[in-house]
Amino acid sequence: MPRTSDKRERLIEAANNLIHRQGFHKTTLADIATESDVPLGNVYYYFKTKEEICDAVIEERKKELTTTLDDCCQSANPKKALLKLLNTTMEASNEIAETGCPHGRLCNELSNEIIGLTNSADDCLKVLLEWSRDQFKAMGYRNAKDMSFEFVSRIQGIILVGNSLHDEKQIKAQLKSLINWVESLDSKNKERRVALN
């Protein structure tokens, strides 16, 4: 018999998967109970509302993203860290074409609503923006915040359009273009803004 904490973890994992696949509004607590193989009555022991479980999902996504970003920084070279993130995204291009970005979808769905969440739906994007800003800053760019916004916006745009069209080839092609841009960055012209092509 699974430990009590396993049920909570299973509920969060099920909610994470369902919210990613079908969105927050279409996901019910009954769906989450079925997906996690936890009786519906037990769900209420861990989470009183769907908003509470969504909070837990956002928290889990932040942890997973932070782990991924920490892994990208193993070489302590900011340019290599940015490239590793892009290559990791490239490796997931088939899945992205089918399911899109779990962070972007949730941000879009909850952006105009106040639904009682403790965490903000855009927390994961903020983590990614701050991380990439830190990488550009470590490379010596004074406009690191602007570069970070452009970098993350382009990744999210590639994911959104590629997923909408279910076009893995375009996702890969556009990510390769972004990889080429990052590879072209150097420390000689740090004061000028390097435009994305």
N, C-alpha and C positions, 0 to 999 in steps of 0.2 A: 504494500500500500504506500503511495507517495506521501512524502512529508507535507505538512501544511504549507510551508513556504513554496513548495513546488507548484501548488495550485495557483498561488499568486503570480508566479513567474509564467506559468502556462497561460493564464488569463491575459497578462500583458503581451506575451508573444502573439497570442491569437488576435488580440485587439490591434496590435501593430500591423499584422498581415492583412486583416480585414479592412482596416482604415486605409491602408495603402492601396488595396485592390479596388474597393468600392466606395471609399470616402467615409468621412465621419458621420454625415447625416443618414446615410443608408445603413450604417452598421448599428445593430441593436444589441442590448445586453444578452438577449437570447441567442443571437448569432455568435457572440463571443463565447457564451457558455457551451454551445454546440461545438464550435471550432476547437475549444480547449479541452473538451471532454470533462467539464466541471459542471455539476448540477446547477441550474439557474439559481436556486435558493442559496447556494454557497457563494455565488458571485457577490451577493449583497453583504456578505461577511467581510469581504476585502474592499469592495468598491460600492458606495451607496448610489452613485450616479455614473452615467456615461462620461460626464465631464471629468470625474475623478480618475477613471481609467485612461482617459485621453491625456491627462496630466502625467500619469505614469508612463505612457507611451512616449510622450515628448521627452521626458527625463531619460528614458532608455535610449532614445535616438541620439540625444546629446552625448551620452556616454559612449555609444558606438562610434559616433563621428569623431569624438575626441581621441579615442583609441586609434582610429584610422589616421588622423592627422599626426598623432604622436609617432606612429609607425613611419609616416612620410619623412619625419625629421630625424631619423636615426643617423644619417650621415652628417648632420650639423651643417649642411650646405643648403642655404635657402632656395637657390635655383633648383637644385636636385629635389628638394622637398616639393616644390610646385610641380615639377615634371613627374614625380612619383604619383602625386594626386591625380594628374591628368591621365597617366598610364593606367592607374587603378580604375579610373572612370571608363577608359577605353576598354579595359578587360570586361567590364560589365555592360558593354554597349548592347548586347543581345537582350539582356534583361531590361535595360533602360527603354529599348524600342517597344517592349511589351508592356511595361508597368510604369515607366516614368520615374520621377524623383519623389520619394515619400515626403521629403521636407517641403518641397515646392508645392506639392498638391495640398498638403495640410494648410500651409500658409495662405494659399489662394482660397481655400474653402472657408477658412475661419477669419480672414483678414478684416471683414466688415462687421464682425459680431463680437459681442461680449457675452460669453456663455458660462462664466464662472470658472474659468481656468486659472490656476495659480501660475502655471508656466505660460509663456507666450508661444503661439504657434510658429513664430518666426525666430525662436531662440536658436535653432540649428543653423539657419542662414547667418545669424549674427556671429555664431561661433566660427563659421567658415570665413566670413568677412574679416573678423579680427585676426584669425590665423594667417590668412593670405596677406593682410596688411603688414603683419609682423615679418613675413618673409620678404616682401618688397622693401620694407624699412631696413631689414638686416642686409639687403643688397646695396643699401645706400641711397635709395630713391626718396627724395623729399616729398613727392606726391604719392606716397605709398597708399594712402586712404583712397584716392581716386583710382589708382591702378587696381587696388583690391576690388572696388565696386565694379569696375569694368570687367575684370577677370571672372568674378563670380557671376555677374550678369550674363556674360557670354556662355559660361558653362550651363547656367540654368536655361538660357534661350535654346541652346543646342539640345538639351534634354527635353524641353517642352515641345519644340517643333518635331524633333526626331521621334518622340513618343506619339505625338498626334498623328504623324504619318506612318508610324511603325517602320521607320527607315533606318536600319542599323548601319547601312553603308554611309549615309549622310552624317550620322552621328560620329562615326569613325573619321570621316573626311574632315569634318569641322573641328573635332578634337585634335586631329593632326595639325591643322592650321594654327590652333592655339598653342600646341606644343612647339611648333616652329617659332612662334612669337616669343615664347618664354626662352627658348634656346638662343634667340637673337639678342636677348638682354645682356648688357655688359656693365661694367662699372665705370666706363669712360665718360658716359653722358648722363650721369645720374640726375643732373639738375633740369634736364629737359624732359618733357612728357613723351613717353614712347607710346605711339598710337597703335592700337590693334588694327591689323590689316584684315 
